[in-house]
Amino acid sequence: METIEGACAKEISNYCGNVTRGDGRLVLCMQAHEDRLGLRCQFALYRASRRLEGVLNRVEQIADACWNDIEAQCGQAESIGRCVVEKRDSMSPSCRTVVSKLKEATLGLASLRGLPVFSSDSQDIGQVVDVVRKPDGSVQAIQIEVGQRLGLGPKTITIDADKLDQFMDQVRLRLGRDEIMNMPGTTPGAQKK
């Protein structure tokens, strides 16, 4: 919801400002006005719906593989998901396998490295060379090698996760080419400037 509210602030204000939050009402309102939404807002809604579908799929996989374990070991737990992860070593082999695979997927271990990066004005500015992760494994920032494609000397810059959108095979920044090129970075063999 934070992603949608950030990307769709203008649209929410214009079309759904009076909608009571909760139970998916805001998303339903936004979908009802989809023909009036800006591109950034449309992508945020699309990503949110894909993530929701993925979450539901993961819950279904855990339920299928771990149902007996959940009943036996997590029936009284406040958070079933946390209980399954904490007690996975004592769960059945099939449950452990599913939990391990899903944990890897949710931490985003399929790397962003090597993906092309485009500015908000559609300029190909470079590629992802590294991913900085938070302690929980989620993406905190990405490091991009920029400059060579634009005729400048190569340098590596760091972009916070809230300034980027990942599409299937590329990363699009919420920054223009000039903003990106003026950012401080490191050059090969040098310290930060």
NORTA-V934834 format. One record per backbone hydrogen bond with DSSP energy under -0.5 kcal/mol. CO is the residue of the C=O (numbers start at 1). NH is the residue of the N-H. If there is no record, write none. Layout:
# NORTA-V934834
co	nh
CO	NH
CO	NH
This chain:
# NORTA-V934834
co	nh
1	5
2	6
3	7
4	8
6	9
8	12
9	13
10	14
11	15
11	16
12	16
16	19
22	25
24	28
25	29
26	30
27	31
28	32
29	33
30	33
31	34
33	36
34	37
38	42
39	43
40	44
41	45
42	46
43	47
44	48
45	49
46	50
47	51
48	52
49	53
50	54
51	55
52	56
53	57
54	58
55	59
56	60
57	61
58	62
59	63
60	64
61	65
62	66
63	67
66	70
67	71
68	72
69	73
69	74
70	74
74	77
79	83
80	84
81	85
82	86
83	87
85	88
87	90
88	91
92	96
93	97
94	98
95	99
96	100
97	101
98	102
99	103
100	104
101	105
102	106
103	107
104	109
105	108
109	111
112	115
115	128
116	171
117	125
117	126
118	173
119	122
123	119
123	125
125	147
126	117
127	145
128	114
130	143
131	133
132	140
132	141
134	137
138	134
140	161
141	132
142	159
143	129
143	130
144	146
144	157
145	127
146	155
147	150
147	152
148	151
155	146
155	157
156	186
157	144
159	142
160	163
161	164
163	174
165	167
165	172
167	170
169	116
170	167
171	118
172	165
175	120
176	180
177	181
178	182
180	183
185	193
186	156
187	190
